[in-house]
Amino acid sequence: MTIIITSPDGQPEPVSPTEEIYSSLYALADHFRERGSIWRSATYSVSQEQGGEWKYSVQFTY
């Protein structure tokens, strides 16, 4: 599984996923596979709103 982390601000510093991210995505993939369908890609977006609240979203491509 390839994990790519990018910044909408175009930050040039490379960011590596943590072990928790890897293990969580593998667990989620196993869960989907057990139910008969696995995605080709999953795109997660995380942003902080002006008031300090966090916004999360995910898009799966099958």
Backbone as a chain_set.jsonl record, in Angstrom:
{"seq": "MTIIITSPDGQPEPVSPTEEIYSSLYALADHFRERGSIWRSATYSVSQEQGGEWKYSVQFTY", "coords": {"N": [[0.859, -1.165, 0.0], [0.623, 2.149, -0.897], [1.279, 5.218, 0.567], [0.706, 8.589, 0.38], [1.43, 11.777, 1.467], [0.338, 15.034, 1.284], [0.446, 18.642, 1.157], [-1.903, 21.264, 0.962], [-0.871, 23.757, 0.926], [1.455, 23.566, -0.389], [3.845, 22.804, 0.864], [7.236, 21.989, 0.851], [8.613, 20.088, 2.365], [9.159, 16.655, 2.938], [6.736, 14.376, 4.229], [6.273, 11.679, 6.288], [4.162, 8.816, 6.748], [2.902, 7.734, 9.922], [3.399, 4.796, 11.991], [0.949, 4.169, 13.099], [-0.855, 5.198, 11.212], [-0.305, 3.532, 9.007], [-0.993, 0.965, 10.121], [-3.688, 1.362, 10.747], [-4.852, 1.872, 8.218], [-4.336, -0.561, 6.921], [-5.883, -2.245, 8.545], [-8.425, -1.215, 8.008], [-8.579, -1.756, 5.258], [-8.54, -4.57, 5.354], [-10.977, -5.002, 6.64], [-12.829, -4.049, 4.687], [-12.193, -5.852, 2.616], [-12.995, -8.302, 3.722], [-15.7, -8.011, 3.535], [-16.142, -8.094, 0.881], [-15.504, -6.047, -0.991], [-12.904, -3.951, -2.036], [-11.228, -0.845, -2.045], [-9.704, 1.069, -4.733], [-8.352, 3.389, -4.338], [-7.999, 5.69, -1.622], [-8.784, 8.814, -0.443], [-7.989, 11.024, 1.966], [-8.898, 13.967, 3.63], [-7.895, 16.583, 5.708], [-8.508, 19.414, 7.57], [-8.116, 22.565, 9.247], [-10.47, 24.714, 10.489], [-11.277, 28.279, 10.515], [-12.184, 28.942, 13.079], [-10.874, 27.122, 14.632], [-11.85, 24.561, 14.693], [-11.682, 21.14, 13.568], [-11.877, 19.613, 10.375], [-12.798, 16.734, 8.666], [-12.646, 14.47, 5.909], [-13.35, 11.795, 3.593], [-12.722, 10.071, 0.55], [-13.517, 7.336, -1.345], [-12.355, 5.385, -4.046], [-13.475, 2.984, -6.228]], "CA": [[0.0, 0.0, 0.0], [1.391, 3.381, -0.994], [0.657, 6.346, 1.259], [1.309, 9.862, -0.013], [0.897, 12.882, 2.263], [0.633, 16.32, 0.646], [-0.085, 19.837, 1.802], [-2.473, 22.2, -0.016], [-0.045, 24.963, 0.94], [2.639, 23.313, -1.194], [5.036, 22.666, 1.689], [8.166, 21.099, 0.162], [9.194, 19.074, 3.243], [8.476, 15.354, 2.869], [6.087, 13.926, 5.454], [6.093, 10.227, 6.25], [3.079, 8.342, 7.594], [3.295, 7.05, 11.147], [3.015, 3.384, 12.073], [-0.496, 4.142, 13.375], [-1.562, 5.4, 9.944], [-0.176, 2.278, 8.248], [-1.764, -0.136, 10.712], [-5.113, 1.691, 10.633], [-5.289, 1.678, 6.83], [-4.354, -2.001, 6.654], [-7.05, -2.802, 9.234], [-9.605, -0.794, 7.256], [-8.575, -2.53, 4.01], [-8.956, -5.934, 5.701], [-12.415, -4.942, 6.927], [-13.521, -3.955, 3.399], [-11.937, -7.087, 1.868], [-13.834, -9.337, 4.329], [-17.075, -7.776, 3.115], [-16.258, -8.334, -0.538], [-15.041, -5.016, -1.925], [-11.793, -3.132, -1.564], [-11.084, 0.335, -2.882], [-8.448, 1.258, -5.475], [-7.663, 4.485, -3.651], [-8.74, 6.404, -0.578], [-8.212, 10.143, -0.265], [-8.425, 11.644, 3.215], [-8.586, 15.392, 3.738], [-8.015, 17.106, 7.063], [-8.216, 20.85, 7.586], [-8.542, 23.28, 10.441], [-11.291, 25.868, 10.15], [-10.832, 29.53, 11.135], [-12.52, 28.924, 14.503], [-10.066, 26.13, 15.308], [-12.436, 23.228, 14.562], [-11.086, 20.296, 12.542], [-12.805, 19.056, 9.39], [-12.262, 15.512, 8.074], [-13.464, 13.839, 4.883], [-12.675, 10.7, 2.878], [-13.337, 9.674, -0.716], [-13.031, 6.032, -1.808], [-12.526, 5.075, -5.464], [-13.552, 1.521, -6.382]], "C": [[0.907, 1.229, 0.0], [0.617, 4.496, -0.307], [1.427, 7.605, 0.886], [0.628, 10.96, 0.801], [1.33, 14.174, 1.59], [-0.011, 17.441, 1.434], [-0.685, 20.745, 0.738], [-1.692, 23.507, -0.084], [1.233, 24.79, 0.133], [3.921, 23.21, -0.388], [5.979, 21.642, 1.061], [8.726, 19.974, 1.039], [8.436, 17.756, 3.11], [7.904, 14.978, 4.234], [5.84, 12.438, 5.317], [4.945, 9.822, 7.161], [3.63, 7.626, 8.832], [2.888, 5.581, 11.078], [1.52, 3.249, 12.342], [-1.311, 4.337, 12.104], [-1.498, 4.126, 9.111], [-1.078, 1.19, 8.824], [-3.266, 0.123, 10.614], [-5.629, 1.47, 9.215], [-5.31, 0.205, 6.448], [-5.554, -2.661, 7.323], [-8.333, -2.443, 8.49], [-9.707, -1.562, 5.935], [-9.022, -3.966, 4.273], [-10.451, -5.998, 5.962], [-13.225, -4.899, 5.622], [-13.389, -5.263, 2.626], [-12.812, -8.222, 2.406], [-15.288, -9.211, 3.89], [-17.233, -7.786, 1.597], [-15.829, -7.235, -1.481], [-13.949, -4.188, -1.27], [-11.643, -1.958, -2.527], [-9.761, 0.309, -3.638], [-7.643, 2.378, -4.841], [-8.597, 5.089, -2.609], [-8.028, 7.729, -0.358], [-8.821, 10.763, 0.984], [-8.001, 13.107, 3.197], [-8.84, 15.831, 5.172], [-7.652, 18.581, 6.997], [-8.719, 21.453, 8.894], [-9.261, 24.552, 10.007], [-10.793, 27.109, 10.906], [-11.106, 29.571, 12.638], [-11.75, 27.891, 15.297], [-10.62, 24.72, 15.223], [-11.752, 22.473, 13.423], [-12.163, 19.721, 11.655], [-12.115, 17.87, 8.712], [-13.206, 15.03, 6.977], [-12.641, 12.732, 4.219], [-13.451, 10.41, 1.613], [-12.691, 8.366, -1.156], [-13.307, 5.901, -3.3], [-12.438, 3.571, -5.616], [-13.203, 1.098, -7.779]], "O": [[1.838, 1.329, 0.799], [-0.568, 4.691, -0.574], [2.645, 7.676, 1.054], [-0.599, 11.06, 0.82], [2.516, 14.397, 1.349], [-0.893, 17.22, 2.264], [-0.051, 20.982, -0.291], [-1.834, 24.273, -1.037], [2.008, 25.734, -0.021], [4.994, 23.503, -0.915], [5.553, 20.525, 0.766], [9.263, 19.0, 0.51], [7.207, 17.74, 3.162], [8.522, 15.236, 5.267], [5.258, 11.99, 4.329], [4.763, 10.409, 8.228], [4.687, 6.997, 8.784], [2.12, 5.182, 10.203], [0.89, 2.307, 11.859], [-2.352, 3.703, 11.937], [-2.511, 3.684, 8.569], [-1.842, 0.563, 8.09], [-4.037, -0.816, 10.415], [-6.723, 0.939, 9.029], [-6.206, -0.233, 5.726], [-6.179, -3.543, 6.735], [-9.228, -3.278, 8.357], [-10.798, -1.972, 5.539], [-9.8, -4.522, 3.497], [-11.116, -6.948, 5.548], [-14.201, -5.635, 5.476], [-14.364, -5.737, 2.042], [-13.319, -9.025, 1.623], [-16.023, -10.199, 3.877], [-18.319, -7.523, 1.08], [-15.79, -7.466, -2.689], [-14.055, -3.782, -0.112], [-11.917, -2.1, -3.719], [-8.819, -0.378, -3.243], [-6.414, 2.332, -4.804], [-9.82, 5.003, -2.716], [-6.821, 7.765, -0.117], [-10.027, 10.998, 1.045], [-6.885, 13.438, 2.798], [-9.863, 15.497, 5.77], [-6.621, 18.954, 6.438], [-9.616, 20.921, 9.547], [-8.721, 25.359, 9.252], [-9.984, 26.996, 11.826], [-10.337, 30.171, 13.389], [-11.937, 27.781, 16.508], [-9.952, 23.77, 15.632], [-11.303, 23.072, 12.446], [-13.246, 19.379, 12.129], [-10.983, 17.99, 8.241], [-14.424, 15.164, 7.099], [-11.411, 12.73, 4.274], [-14.68, 10.489, 1.592], [-11.474, 8.29, -1.322], [-14.386, 6.27, -3.764], [-11.464, 2.949, -5.193], [-13.216, -0.094, -8.084]]}, "num_chains": 1, "name": "protein.A"}
